[in-house]
Amino acid sequence: MARRRERSPRRPRISRRTSAYVALCAAVVALFSVLVSLQSVLYGTPLPLSFILGAALCVSPLLSISHPRWAIGLFTAGALALPLTVVPELAIRSPWPWSVPALLTFVLFVGVLTFLHGARLGAFALILGAIASLLAPLLRPDMVALPESSASATADLIVTTAVASAMFLIAALIAGRARVAAELTREKEHSALEEARRALVEERTKIARELHDVVAHSMSVIQVQASTAKYRIPELDDAAIAEFDDIAATARGSLTEMRRMLGVLRTEDQSAELAPQQGVDDIPALVDSIRRAGVEVGLVLEGGETAASAAPAVQIAAFRIVQEALSNAVRHAPGAQISVRVRAEARSLRILVHNPAPPRSPDGHGGGYGLRGMRERAEILGGSLSAGPAPDGGWDVDAVLPLDAGIAADTTAAPSLGSPALTTPLEKENP
């Protein structure tokens, strides 16, 4: 329950998707500039054709992000047409039908398509690119007329197909791993959300069961008193006796409905709590159990007789609030001395649990629903609860409960117990 340190605002980071897109654009621009230059100088392709066909090849990886089928068609057309525009006297001395920048563009295109859209489209692009390169020697037999040029073209086709196939396999494996990691992340988030909801539901159900037990006891007393009134008060007339009988019947019916509600609240793995519910008188024993764990806890009880006369629901809520506040202090402020003060006033019960700043940093703990549960307990009874940082750097929990559960406590007029009113929201646990 130590003070949460304010973090300095961080600069927004560039997402991985944006970084990958920028890197892809840079690679495309570099490949396009090199491909056009080499195609015009080393292969003799006219410059306008080099620009057009080079753009068809190099734009395809970017186009495949949003329109994969159009990209496949555009790349296949460029890969088929570009080797046909070369001059034999120049191109015979260079790799053909795939130049080095064209080969790298092919590899990049297959990798991007496979990673983003799956192995099926990636394999389709790989096969079409290989077929287009195989058609080039058939359409330009003059490029493979000599044994040397034929061997060079065959080696070029083998290297290009092998490297593109390797990229296809690598991209497929990386994409599969990324999908599995994303699925695991979604499952973890879903599990954490379900765990948080379950914890909140269990806490509310526990409160409802405890309130039910108190109300059921009160209804049983009403039913017994109404049923025995005609025997205890002989001077009652017939009309009064009939009225008491009606009260007893109504109480029995209400008690039956309350027991039925309890059966709904308790799940199959929850057994009925047969032990008496704890109250204000049990707080010293609770504090002693915390002390035995090696934690220094100070306890001050004021107005014990008045507190003992509080409604059962108020006593249960007081015990649970102290219990949860001590648990939070031990968990979030290890080594800090805790002070607990419970004071019974004329019409309310005031609870203050305070701990100073811890001497050592607590271990990481995620947010829970303890504070929300304490607040709900107080508000159900018409009281209030606030929690937040204390002036000394520690943490305060301040609760006001009406002694009569049916009357809301006036928290604005309640005197302070040594610390200012706390207004920190309770939507999250203290750090």
N, C-alpha and C positions, 0 to 999 in steps of 0.2 A: 504494500500500500504506500510505496514511496512516490515522490513527485515525479511526474513524467517530464523528461527533458525535452525542451523544444528543439526540433530539428531544423537546421537551416535549409531553405528551399533549394532543391537540386535543379540543375538545368535539364530540360527535357532531352532525353536521349533519342537518337535516331533508331527507329525500329529495324529489326533484322530484314524485314521485307523491303523497306526503303533502301537499306544498304545493298542488298542483293540486286535490286533493280538498277541502282546507280552503277554497280560494278558490271552488270550485264550491258548497260548502255555504253560504258567505256570500252568494253571488249568489242562490241559491235563496231563502234567508230574506228577503233584501231585496226580491226580486220578489214573493214571497208577501204580505209586509206591505203593499206598495204596491198590488198587484192587488186584494186584498180591500177595502181602503179605497176605492179609486176605483170598483170595481164596485158597491159598496153606495151610495156617495154620488152619483156621476155617472150611473150607469146604472139605479139603482133596483132592483137585484137584492137579494132578501132576504138578510140577513146569513148565516143558516145555509147557504144555497145558495152564497153567495160563498166561505165557508170550504171547503165540500166540493169545489166545482168548481175553486176556486183551488188547493187542495191537489192535486187530480188533475193539474193542469197543471204546477205547480211541483215536485212530487215526481218527475215523469217523468224529468228529466235525471239525478237520482241513481239512480233505479231502472234506468235504461238501462245503468249500469255492469255490473251483474250479470245482469239479466233484460231484454234489449233488446226482446224481442217483447211481453212484458207491458207494458213502458213505452210502446210504440207504441200498443197498444190503449187504455191508460189515457189517454194524451194525446189521442188521436183522439176518445174519448168526451167528455172535458172540453171540447175545442175545439168540438165540435158542440153541446153542451148549453149552454155559458155564454152565447153570443149570443142564445139563445132565451129567457133569463130576464129580459131587460131591459124597462124601461118606456119605451114609445115617446116620451112627452112629455119624458123626461129624456135618453134615449140619442140622440135625433135631433140633439142639439147636440154630440155627441162622436164620435170615430172608432168605426166599427162595420163589420163584426162583430169586428174585432180592436182591443182597446184597446192602448195603448202598452205596459203591462207584459205583457200577453198576447203581443203581437208579440215582445217581447224574450225571453220564455220560449220561444216557438216557435223563434226563431233559436238560442238556447242549446241547446235540445233537439236540433235538427238537427245542430249543430256537434259536440256531445259524442258523439252516436250515430255520426256519420260518422267521427270521429277514432278512436274505440275499436273499432268493429265493421265498418268498411269502407263503401265507397260504396253498396253494394247496399241495406243496411238504411237508410242515410241518405236515399237517394233514395225508398225506400218510405215513410219517415216524412214526407218533404217532400210527396209526392203525396197521402198520406192527409190531411195537415193542410190542403192547398189544397182538396181535395174537400170536407172538412167545412166550411170557410169558404164555399165556393160554395153549399152546401146551406142555409146560414142564410137568405139572401134568399128562397129558395124556400119555406122553412117559415115565415118571418115577412115576408109581402108588405107588411104595414103599415109596415115600416121603410124600404121603398124606394118608397112610393106617390108621393111628391113628387119632382120632377126634381132638386131640390137634394140630398135624402137619397140618391137613387139614384146621383148623381154622386159623392157622398162615399163611399158604400159601394164603388163601383167603384174609386175611387182608393185606398181602404184595402186592398182585395184585391190590387191591383197592387203597391203598396209592400211589403206583407207578403210576397207571393210572391217579389218581386225580392230583398228583403233576405235572406230565408231561402235562396234559391237561391245568392246570393253567399256566404253562410256555408257552404253545402254544398260549393261549389267550393274555398273556402279551406281548409276542414277536410280535404277529400280530398287536396289538394296537401301540406299539412303532414303528414298521416298517411303519405303516400307517402315524403316526405323522411325522416321519422323511421324508417320501416321500412328504407329504404336505408342510413341511418346505422348502425342497429343491426346490419344484415347485414355492413356493412364492418367494424364493431368486432369482430364474431364471427370474421370472416375473418382480421383482424389477430392476434387472440389465438390462433387456430388455427395461423397461419403462424409466430408466435413460438414456440409450443409445439413444432411440428414442427422448427423450426430448432434449438431447444435439444436436442431428442432426437437430431437428426442429428449435432450437434456432439459429444454424449456418446458416441454409437455410433462415430463416426469416431475419437475419442480412444482408446476401448477397443480398437477394431480395430487401431489403430496399435501399441498396446502388445502386443497378441496377435501381430502380425506380427513385431515385433522379438524377442519371446521365442521365437517359432517359428524365426527365423533362427539364434538362438544354439543352440537345442536341435538343430536340423538339422545344424549344423556339428559339434556334439559327437557326434551319432549317426554321422556320416560318419567321424569319427576312430575311433570304436569299431569300426565295420565294417571299416575298413582294417587296424587293428591285429589284429583277430581273424582276418581272412583271411590275413595275412602271418605270423602267429605260427609256423606249421609250417615256414616257410622261414627265419625268424630264429632259431628255437630248435630245433636239430636233435635234441636229446635227448628231445623229446616223444614219448610213446607214442601208440598208435592211439586210445585212449580220450580222451586230452587233445586230440588233433587233431580228433576228432569233436565234442568239446564246443566247441572254438573255431569250428568250422564252423557249429554251431547258433547260437552267439552272433552270428556274422557274418550268418547268414540272418535272424535276428530283427531285427538292426539295419537290414538292408536293407528289411525289411517295415515297420518303424516309420518309416524315412525316407520311404518311399513314402506312408504315411498322413499324415505331416507335410506333405509337398508337396501332397497332395490337400486338406488343411485350409487351406493357404495359398491355394490356388485359390478356395476358398469365401470366405475373408476378403477377398480383393482383388476389388473390383468392376470393371466393365468400363472405367471411366474411371481406374483406378489402375494404373500400370505398376510393374513390379518395381523395387525399389530395389537397384541394382547397386553403388552406392558402399559402402565399408566403413562399418559403424556407428561412431558417435562414442563416445569413452570419456573417462576422466579426463584423459588427455593432450591432449584437444582443448578442454578448458575454457579454457586461456589464449587460444587463437585466438578462441573465442566472446567472451570478455571484450574482446579487442582490437576485434572488430567493433562491440561496443556503444560502446566509447570513440570509435571513428571517427565515430559518430553524434552526438558532442558530450556524452556522459554520462560523469561522473566515476565510475569503478569501481575499487575496490581489490580485489586478489586475493592471497590467502595460501594456498599449498599446503604441507601438512606430510605427511611420510611418502610421498613420491612413488613410491618403489620398492615399498612395500607396497600402495599404491593401484593401481599398474600390474599387480600380481599378482592383483587381484580378479577374480572370475568375469565373463565378458563381459556377462551380463545385469545385473550390478551396475554395471558401467561405463556401460552404456547408460542405466540408470535415473539414475545420478548426473549424467550430462551433461544429460538431459532435465529433471531437477528444477532444476538451475542455470539452464538456458535458460528455463524457464517462470517461475521466480522473478524473473529479470532482466527478462523481458517485462512481468510484472505491476508491477514497481517502476518501470519507465520509463513505463508507461501510467497508473498511478494516483498516482505521486509525482513529477511532472515537476520537474526542477531539483534533486532531492535526490541527494546522493552515496551510492552503493551500495557496500557491502562484501561480499565473497564469501570465505568461509573453508572450505577442504576439508582435513580432517585424517584420515589413516589411522591407526587404532589397532590393537591386537593382533588383534581379531576383527571390527571394524566400521569403517565409513567414515562420518564425521560431516560434515554439510554445514550451514552457517549462512549465510543471505543476509539482510542487514539494510539498511534505509534509514531515515533520520530523517524527521521531519515535513517535507513539501514546502514550499518557500518560497512557492509559489503554489498556488491551488486547482486541482485537476485538472479536465479536461473531463469531462462526464457519460459514464460507461461503464456498461453493464448488466452484471449478473452473468454469469459464464461457468462453465466446467467445468475450468479449469486447475488449481486447488487439488485438486479431486476427482481429477483424473487423476494428479497428483503423489502423492497419498495412495495411490491404487490401485497405482501403480508400486512404492511402498515396501512396501505390505502384501503384494503378490504375492511379493516376495522375502523376506518374514519380517521386514521392518523397520518403521519407524514414521515419521510425519511430522506435525508440528503447525505451526500458523501463527496469528498474532494480533498485537495491538498491543504495541509495545515500551514500556519505561518512559519513553523520551524522546519519545513521541508518534508514533513511526514504526511500522514493521512488521517482524516477524521471520518467517522460514521456517526451521525447524529439522528436519533429516531425519537419521535413523540407518539405515544399510544394512549388513547383514552382508557381510563380504568373501566368505564362501562363501554363494552364493544358497540353498543347501539348509539352512542353519542360521539360525534366527531370532536377531536381535540382541537383546541384553539392554538395552533402552532405559532401564530404571530405574536401572541401574548406570553408565550412560555419563556421563562428566564433562561439566560445562557448558562452553560456549565463550564465556562472558562475558555471558550473558543468562539469565534464569530460564526454567524449562520453560514451554512455551506450551500452553494447553489450549483455545484458541478453536476451536469446531467449524469444519469445513471444508466445510460444505454450501453456502457462498456465497463468492464472490470477495471479497477485501478491497476497501474502497471506493476 
